[in-house]
Amino acid sequence: MYCRGIPGCVLGSVLLIVAATFGVVPAAVAEINHVDHETLELLVDQGVPVIDIRTPQEWAATGVIEGSHTLMFFDQRNQFDLDAWMARFREIVPDETSEFVLICAGGVRSAAVSRVLDQRLKFTGVNNVAKGINDYIRRGGAVVQWSQ
């Protein structure tokens, strides 16, 4: 499988489930930017909102990027409520052309959500952290303790 910009990237079963659920086709509507940790830091410095879609247990275990919005997409059973999530997402990202960053632990879940936002919902400012927050932290990226 090929992720735009990342040869050999495996999106995993979560992506396939989301794609099948929403009828997302392989051809993209707009370009999803799969970014590395350095580009993530540049986007953060520019004030682009970061949306961390992991679970509260994950936020507590690793911390979060300072200023990021914690907005869990998949629960512990890999279930999701797109309408409820989109209502909260719209408070952060006001329109389809606004730029934003999605991040999860390893880049698989955020890639799946990126594809839904890009292909089904027509968002054009999608940035996905390709290797997730775990790689960001391994490479020295700063996080702060998460608090409810």
C-alpha positions in Angstrom: 0.0 0.0 0.0 1.2 3.5 -0.7 0.6 6.6 1.5 1.1 9.8 -0.5 4.6 10.8 0.2 5.5 7.7 2.2 6.4 4.6 0.1 5.7 1.3 1.9 3.4 2.9 4.5 0.9 0.3 5.9 -2.3 1.9 7.0 -3.6 -1.1 8.7 -7.0 -2.6 9.3 -8.4 0.5 10.9 -8.0 2.4 7.7 -9.7 -0.3 5.7 -12.6 -0.5 8.1 -13.1 3.3 8.0 -12.7 3.4 4.3 -15.2 0.6 3.8 -17.7 2.1 6.3 -17.8 5.5 4.6 -17.3 4.3 1.0 -14.0 6.2 0.7 -12.4 5.5 -2.6 -8.6 5.3 -3.2 -8.4 8.5 -5.3 -8.0 11.6 -3.2 -10.2 14.7 -3.4 -7.4 16.9 -2.1 -3.8 16.2 -1.0 -3.3 14.9 2.5 0.0 16.1 3.8 1.8 13.3 5.6 4.2 15.3 7.8 7.3 14.3 9.9 8.1 15.6 13.3 10.1 18.6 12.0 7.2 19.8 9.9 4.9 19.2 12.8 7.0 21.6 14.9 6.9 24.2 12.1 3.1 23.9 11.9 2.7 24.2 15.7 4.9 27.4 15.6 2.6 28.8 12.9 -0.4 28.3 15.1 -1.9 25.5 13.1 -4.2 23.5 15.5 -3.1 20.0 16.4 -5.8 17.5 17.1 -4.7 14.4 19.1 -7.2 11.6 18.4 -5.8 9.1 20.8 -7.6 7.8 24.0 -7.4 9.4 27.4 -5.2 6.4 28.6 -2.7 7.2 25.8 -2.7 10.9 26.6 -2.0 10.1 30.3 0.8 7.7 29.4 2.8 9.8 27.1 1.6 13.4 27.5 0.4 15.6 24.7 1.9 18.4 22.5 1.4 21.6 24.4 -1.7 23.4 23.1 -3.0 20.4 21.2 -6.7 19.6 21.3 -7.5 16.2 22.7 -10.4 14.8 20.7 -10.6 11.0 20.9 -11.9 9.5 17.7 -11.8 5.7 18.2 -12.7 4.4 21.7 -11.0 1.4 23.3 -13.1 -1.0 21.2 -12.3 0.9 17.9 -15.8 2.3 17.8 -16.6 5.9 16.8 -19.4 8.4 16.6 -18.5 10.6 13.6 -21.4 13.1 14.1 -20.5 13.7 17.7 -16.8 13.9 16.9 -17.4 16.3 14.0 -19.4 18.6 16.2 -16.4 19.1 18.5 -14.0 19.1 15.6 -15.9 22.0 14.0 -15.2 24.1 17.2 -11.5 23.8 16.3 -11.6 23.7 12.5 -14.3 26.2 11.4 -14.4 25.3 7.7 -13.2 22.9 5.1 -10.3 25.0 3.9 -8.7 25.6 7.4 -5.4 23.9 8.0 -5.1 21.5 10.9 -2.9 18.5 12.0 -4.1 15.1 13.1 -1.9 12.9 15.3 -2.3 9.5 17.0 0.3 7.1 18.5 1.8 5.7 15.3 0.0 7.4 12.4 -2.4 4.7 11.4 -5.6 6.0 13.1 -4.9 9.6 12.1 -4.3 8.5 8.5 -7.7 6.8 8.5 -9.4 9.9 9.9 -7.5 12.1 7.5 -8.8 10.1 4.5 -12.4 10.4 5.7 -12.0 14.2 6.2 -10.3 14.6 2.9 -12.2 12.3 0.7 -15.7 12.1 2.2 -16.0 15.4 3.9 -13.9 17.5 1.4 -11.5 19.1 3.9 -8.4 20.5 2.1 -6.1 21.5 4.9 -5.4 18.0 6.2 -2.0 17.3 7.8 -1.3 13.8 9.2 1.7 13.1 11.4 2.9 10.1 9.5 4.7 8.3 12.3 2.6 9.6 15.2 3.4 11.0 18.6 5.5 8.0 19.6 8.1 8.8 16.9 7.8 12.5 17.7 8.7 11.8 21.3 11.5 9.4 20.3 13.1 12.1 18.2 13.0 14.6 21.1 9.7 16.3 20.6 8.4 18.1 23.6 5.2 17.1 25.3 3.4 18.2 28.5 1.4 16.2 31.0 -2.2 15.7 30.0 -4.8 16.8 32.5 -8.6 16.5 32.1 
